[in-house]
Structures are given as C-alpha cells and as structure tokens.
Amino acid sequence: MPRKTIAAPTQPASYGEAIEQLEQLVATLESGQMPLEQLLSQYQRGTELLRYCRDRLQAVEDQVKILDQGGISSWDGQ
C-alpha cells in the first residue's frame, strides 16, 4: 500500500493572514463538524499559527522598545 505524504503547512504571508486562518480554524473546530481524524492535525496547525503571531508581535514590540530608547535600527519586517 503506498504511503500518503503530508505536505508541511506553509508559513502565513502576514500576521493578518495568520489571524484570519486562526479565526477560520477555531470556527471549524467549534462547529463540531470536523472528523475526529482531522482534529489533532488542525489543533497542531492552530498552535503553529499562534506561535507565528506571538513571534511577530514580539518582534514589533522589540522594535518599538528600540525606537523608544532613541536608537535607530534596521528591521526587515519578518
């Protein structure tokens, strides 16, 4: 029997896209309409998206701290 390969989820293009995906995922999970087999993988995807959002927010917070201290630093927005 051939093995199914599962593609790794892609990184969101932006913070806004990640939030949108999270909102859709939560709505689907809360609806109770998702098959049991998919629940764990979708929950894991949600944790990945949440981690991405937290990292992005931390990067922005760090940049604001630098700017508040009067320093100028390059930031590539990633």
C-alpha positions as CSV (number, residue, x, y, z in Angstrom):
1,M,0.0,0.0,0.0
2,P,1.5,3.4,-1.0
3,R,2.3,5.8,1.8
4,K,0.5,9.1,1.9
5,T,2.8,12.1,2.1
6,I,1.6,15.1,4.0
7,A,2.8,18.4,2.9
8,A,4.1,20.7,5.6
9,P,1.8,23.7,6.2
10,T,3.1,26.9,4.7
11,Q,4.0,29.9,6.7
12,P,1.4,32.6,6.5
13,A,2.3,35.6,4.3
14,S,1.5,38.1,7.0
15,Y,0.2,38.5,10.6
16,G,-3.2,39.4,9.2
17,E,-3.3,36.2,7.2
18,A,-2.3,34.1,10.2
19,I,-5.1,35.7,12.3
20,E,-7.6,35.0,9.5
21,Q,-6.5,31.4,9.3
22,L,-6.8,31.1,13.1
23,E,-10.3,32.5,13.1
24,Q,-11.4,30.1,10.4
25,L,-9.8,27.2,12.2
26,V,-11.4,28.0,15.5
27,A,-14.8,28.3,13.9
28,T,-14.4,24.9,12.2
29,L,-13.2,23.3,15.5
30,E,-16.1,24.8,17.5
31,S,-18.7,23.7,14.9
32,G,-18.1,20.1,15.8
33,Q,-18.3,19.2,12.1
34,M,-14.6,18.2,11.8
35,P,-13.9,14.5,11.6
36,L,-12.1,13.1,14.6
37,E,-9.1,12.1,12.4
38,Q,-8.5,15.8,11.5
39,L,-8.9,17.3,14.9
40,L,-5.4,16.7,16.1
41,S,-3.7,17.9,12.9
42,Q,-5.9,21.1,12.8
43,Y,-5.2,21.7,16.5
44,Q,-1.5,21.5,15.8
45,R,-1.8,23.9,12.9
46,G,-3.6,26.3,15.2
47,T,-0.7,26.2,17.7
48,E,1.8,26.8,14.8
49,L,-0.3,29.9,13.7
50,L,-0.5,31.1,17.3
51,R,3.3,30.8,17.7
52,Y,3.8,32.7,14.4
53,C,1.5,35.5,15.7
54,R,3.3,35.7,19.0
55,D,6.7,35.8,17.4
56,R,5.6,38.6,15.0
57,L,4.1,40.6,17.9
58,Q,7.3,40.2,19.9
59,A,9.4,41.4,17.0
60,V,7.3,44.5,16.7
61,E,7.4,45.1,20.5
62,D,11.2,44.8,20.4
63,Q,11.4,47.3,17.6
64,V,9.2,49.7,19.4
65,K,11.4,49.4,22.5
66,I,14.5,50.3,20.4
67,L,12.7,53.3,18.9
68,D,11.6,54.5,22.3
69,Q,15.2,54.4,23.5
70,G,16.1,56.8,20.7
71,G,18.1,54.2,18.7
72,I,17.7,53.6,15.1
73,S,17.8,50.1,13.9
74,S,17.1,48.3,10.7
75,W,14.1,46.0,10.7
76,D,13.2,43.8,7.8
77,G,9.6,43.2,9.0
78,Q,9.9,39.4,9.1
